[in-house]
Amino acid sequence: MKNYIISLEDTEKNTAAPKAKVDVVKYLEELGFVNKYLKFETDSSLKSKIQKYFALKITVPSFFKKHRDMDALVLQYPLYSTVITKAIIDNARKYTNAKLYFVIHDLESLRLFRDNKEFIREEVGILNGSDGLVGHNDKMNGWLKDNGVNVPIANLEIFDYDNPQEIQSGYPYDGSLCFAGNLKKADFLNRLDIKHQLFLMGPNPQNNYGECINYEGQYTPEEVPAHLNHSFGLVWDGKSVDKCDGVFGEYMRYNNPHKVSLYLSSGIPVIIWKDAALADFVEKNKVGIAVESLEDVDSILDELSSEQYNEIKSNTQVIAEKMRSGYYIKNAIRQLIH
């Protein structure tokens, strides 16, 4: 079989933004796929417009004319260009008989355009131009079906994580927490007041935090796992400590935050908001704790015995091994193809 991937080249540094897409490429290449990168800026600059025009008129048509005999094509969605995404669909249909599958990384219909019916209608139409989708989880996939997506949808469950560091196993339970990510949008940290220590890693830290918070620096997604020697990884978003709120907090009801994969693939169990879509995965696989409010964290950590923690830790190591092998994306793509 001749299978290909189309991905948008992303050069953003020290964030997890491109990491998930790079990992999908790695793991699908292990299944025999060949990756094709498109290169264009995603802003509205003149440079971006020129790059997109070149991709639209030259790169995309040439790719499909050259690979008329392809069997399957995976598009890492979104490309942040509706015009180019539609061109890929049209050229795939015009020049090949290949099956076209989308791996969803983000759905703007559920994030920045939740109340925009016209945008939702257009995005659903684009998704229906595929032969099948890989959606994040049951919550996201249910929303897609309820809003008009009529192609097959495979359940990813959770993002894999190509983790170069050893799985964390040698640290005794001490109730410590870590939070890795873009700190600019973690406003809840200003309101957090717990007795257990929280260690932060990521760009855009504030000058001052409360006594329970310690900033440890900024690292690439590949480097971060080497600095995770804490009992739990925290998964939270928004301004409130009582719930995840705001655009990105509400988005957690549907998406798979990549920091969950960072923690679990490192051998670190997670503490996550109970209404997050991934809370189902965490509780089902017993790899962490779902909480209603961060105000509950102190009592939960105090009541957790070393024996209970060690069981959670052991379960986490099993999931870590699966993530590091690309189990979840490989399984989802095989479902669609076969």
C-alpha positions in Angstrom: 0.0 0.0 0.0 1.1 3.6 -0.7 0.0 5.8 2.1 0.9 9.4 2.8 0.4 12.1 5.5 0.0 15.8 4.9 1.1 18.0 7.8 1.7 21.7 8.4 5.3 22.4 9.3 5.2 24.3 12.7 8.3 25.9 14.1 6.9 27.1 17.4 9.5 26.5 20.2 9.1 25.4 23.8 5.4 24.7 23.6 3.5 21.5 23.0 1.8 23.0 19.9 3.6 21.0 17.2 4.6 18.0 19.4 1.4 16.0 18.8 1.6 16.4 15.1 5.3 15.5 15.0 4.5 12.4 17.0 1.7 11.4 14.6 4.1 11.6 11.7 6.7 9.4 13.6 4.2 6.7 14.5 2.4 6.6 11.1 5.8 6.4 9.4 6.3 3.2 11.4 3.2 1.9 9.7 4.7 2.7 6.3 3.2 6.2 5.7 5.3 8.9 4.0 4.9 12.5 5.3 4.6 15.6 3.1 5.0 18.9 4.9 3.3 22.1 3.8 5.1 25.3 4.7 3.2 28.5 5.2 2.7 31.0 8.0 -0.8 30.9 9.6 -1.1 34.7 10.1 -2.5 37.3 7.6 0.9 38.7 6.6 2.0 39.2 2.9 4.5 36.4 3.4 1.7 34.1 4.5 -0.5 35.0 1.5 2.3 34.3 -0.9 3.2 31.0 0.7 -0.5 29.9 0.7 -0.9 30.9 -3.0 2.1 28.9 -3.9 0.8 25.9 -2.0 -2.6 26.2 -3.5 -1.5 26.6 -7.1 1.7 24.5 -7.2 2.5 22.3 -4.2 -0.9 20.7 -3.6 -1.8 19.9 -7.3 1.7 18.7 -8.0 1.7 16.4 -5.0 -1.5 14.6 -6.1 -0.5 14.4 -9.8 2.8 12.8 -8.7 1.1 10.3 -6.4 -2.0 9.2 -8.4 -1.5 5.6 -7.2 -1.8 6.4 -3.5 -4.1 4.2 -1.4 -4.7 6.4 1.6 -3.9 9.9 2.7 -4.0 11.2 6.3 -4.4 15.0 6.8 -3.4 16.4 10.2 -6.3 18.8 10.8 -6.6 21.7 11.0 -4.2 23.3 8.5 -5.5 26.8 9.5 -6.4 27.5 5.9 -9.8 26.5 4.8 -8.9 27.2 1.1 -6.0 24.8 1.2 -7.9 22.2 3.1 -10.6 22.2 0.5 -8.0 22.2 -2.3 -6.5 19.0 -0.8 -9.9 17.3 -0.7 -10.7 18.4 -4.3 -7.3 17.4 -5.7 -7.4 14.0 -3.9 -10.8 13.3 -5.5 -9.7 14.6 -8.9 -6.3 12.8 -9.3 -6.5 9.7 -7.1 -8.8 7.0 -5.7 -7.2 7.3 -2.3 -9.2 7.2 0.9 -8.8 10.5 2.7 -8.7 10.5 6.5 -8.4 13.5 9.0 -6.6 13.2 12.3 -8.2 16.0 14.4 -5.9 18.0 16.6 -8.3 20.9 17.3 -11.9 21.8 16.5 -12.4 25.5 16.4 -16.1 24.9 16.3 -15.7 23.8 19.9 -13.1 26.3 20.9 -13.0 29.8 19.4 -16.3 29.6 17.4 -18.6 27.7 19.7 -21.6 30.0 19.1 -21.0 30.7 15.4 -23.5 28.5 13.5 -22.1 29.4 10.1 -18.6 28.5 11.1 -19.7 25.2 12.5 -21.7 24.4 9.4 -18.7 25.1 7.2 -16.3 23.0 9.4 -18.7 20.1 9.5 -18.9 20.3 5.7 -15.1 20.1 5.4 -14.9 17.1 7.8 -17.6 15.4 5.7 -15.4 15.8 2.7 -13.2 13.1 4.2 -13.7 9.3 4.2 -13.2 9.1 8.0 -12.0 11.0 11.0 -9.9 10.3 14.1 -11.6 12.2 16.9 -10.2 12.7 20.4 -12.7 10.9 22.6 -16.4 9.8 23.0 -17.4 13.4 24.0 -15.9 15.0 21.0 -17.1 12.3 18.6 -20.6 12.5 20.0 -20.7 16.2 19.4 -19.5 15.7 15.8 -22.2 13.2 15.1 -24.9 15.4 16.8 -23.8 18.3 14.6 -24.0 16.6 11.2 -20.7 14.7 10.7 -21.7 11.5 8.8 -18.4 9.8 8.0 -16.9 7.1 10.2 -15.1 8.3 13.3 -12.4 6.4 15.1 -11.8 7.1 18.8 -8.2 8.1 19.5 -8.8 7.9 23.3 -5.6 9.9 24.1 -2.7 11.3 22.2 0.5 9.3 22.2 3.8 10.9 23.2 7.2 10.1 21.9 9.1 10.5 25.2 12.9 10.3 25.1 13.3 10.3 28.8 13.1 7.2 31.1 9.7 6.6 32.7 9.7 8.1 36.2 9.5 5.4 38.7 11.9 5.9 41.6 10.3 8.8 43.5 8.3 8.0 46.7 4.9 9.6 47.1 5.1 13.1 48.7 1.9 14.7 47.5 3.7 17.2 45.2 2.2 18.5 42.0 3.6 19.8 38.7 2.0 21.9 35.9 3.7 22.2 32.5 2.4 24.4 29.8 1.9 28.0 28.6 1.5 29.9 31.9 0.1 32.9 30.2 -3.4 31.4 30.1 -3.2 29.7 33.5 -4.9 32.5 35.5 -6.2 30.1 38.1 -2.6 30.0 39.5 -3.2 33.5 40.9 -6.1 32.1 43.1 -4.5 28.9 44.1 -3.9 28.5 47.8 -3.1 24.9 48.9 -0.6 23.5 51.4 1.0 21.0 48.9 3.7 22.3 46.6 3.0 23.0 42.9 6.0 23.2 40.6 5.6 25.1 37.3 7.3 24.7 34.0 6.7 26.7 30.8 6.8 30.0 29.0 5.3 33.3 30.2 5.5 33.0 34.0 4.3 35.8 36.2 6.7 37.7 38.4 5.1 36.6 41.6 3.1 33.5 42.7 1.7 32.3 46.0 3.7 30.4 48.6 2.6 27.0 47.3 4.0 27.7 43.8 7.5 27.2 42.6 8.7 28.2 39.0 11.3 25.8 37.6 12.0 27.2 34.2 11.1 26.7 30.5 12.0 23.6 28.5 11.2 22.0 25.2 8.5 19.2 25.1 11.4 16.7 24.8 13.2 18.1 27.8 10.3 18.6 30.2 9.9 14.9 31.2 13.5 14.9 32.6 12.3 17.5 35.2 9.1 15.7 36.2 9.8 14.1 39.6 6.5 14.9 41.2 3.6 12.8 42.5 0.9 14.2 40.2 0.7 16.3 37.0 -2.1 18.9 37.2 -4.5 19.4 34.3 -6.5 22.6 34.7 -7.4 25.7 32.7 -9.1 29.1 33.1 -9.3 31.6 35.9 -11.2 29.7 38.6 -10.0 27.1 41.1 -13.6 25.7 41.4 -13.9 24.6 37.8 -12.3 24.9 34.4 -13.8 28.0 32.8 -13.2 30.4 29.9 -12.7 29.4 26.3 -9.9 26.8 27.0 -11.5 25.6 30.2 -14.8 24.8 28.4 -12.8 23.2 25.6 -11.6 20.6 28.0 -15.1 19.2 28.0 -14.3 17.9 24.5 -10.6 17.8 23.7 -7.6 15.7 24.8 -5.1 18.2 26.4 -1.6 17.2 25.3 -0.2 17.8 28.8 -2.1 14.7 30.0 0.0 12.7 27.5 3.1 14.5 28.7 2.5 13.5 32.3 1.3 9.9 31.7 4.0 9.1 29.2 6.5 10.2 31.8 5.0 7.9 34.4 3.3 10.7 36.3 -0.4 10.2 37.3 -2.7 13.2 36.8 -5.2 15.3 38.7 -7.8 16.5 36.3 -11.2 18.4 36.3 -14.0 15.9 36.7 -16.0 17.4 33.8 -13.1 17.2 31.4 -13.6 14.7 28.6 -10.3 12.9 29.5 -11.5 12.4 33.1 -13.3 9.3 31.7 -10.0 7.9 30.4 -8.2 8.7 33.7 -10.8 7.0 35.9 -11.3 4.0 33.6 -7.6 3.3 33.5 -7.0 4.3 37.1 -4.1 6.6 36.2 -5.1 9.6 38.3 -7.8 11.4 40.2 -10.7 13.5 38.8 -11.7 16.5 41.1 -14.5 18.9 41.1 -12.5 21.8 42.5 -8.8 22.5 43.3 -9.9 23.3 46.8 -10.4 19.5 47.2 -6.8 18.7 46.3 -5.3 19.0 49.8 -7.7 16.6 51.5 -7.5 14.1 48.6 -3.7 14.1 48.7 -3.6 13.8 52.5 -6.0 10.8 52.4 -4.2 8.9 49.7 -2.1 6.1 51.1 1.2 5.0 49.6 -0.4 1.7 48.7 -3.1 3.4 46.7 -0.7 5.7 45.0 1.6 2.9 44.0 -1.3 1.2 42.3 -2.1 4.3 40.4 1.6 4.7 39.5 1.8 1.1 38.3 -1.2 1.6 36.0 0.3 4.8 34.7 3.5 3.0 33.7 1.5 0.6 31.6 -0.2 3.4 29.7 3.1 5.2 29.4 4.6 2.2 27.5 1.6 2.2 25.1 1.8 5.9 24.4 5.6 5.6 23.7 4.9 3.0 21.1 2.2 5.0 19.3 -0.5 2.5 20.2 -3.4 4.9 20.2 -2.9 6.6 16.8 -1.9 3.4 15.2 -5.0 1.6 16.5 -7.3 4.5 15.3 -5.9 4.6 11.8 -6.1 0.8 11.5 -9.7 1.0 12.4 -10.4 3.4 9.6 -8.4 1.7 7.0 -9.5 -1.8 7.7 
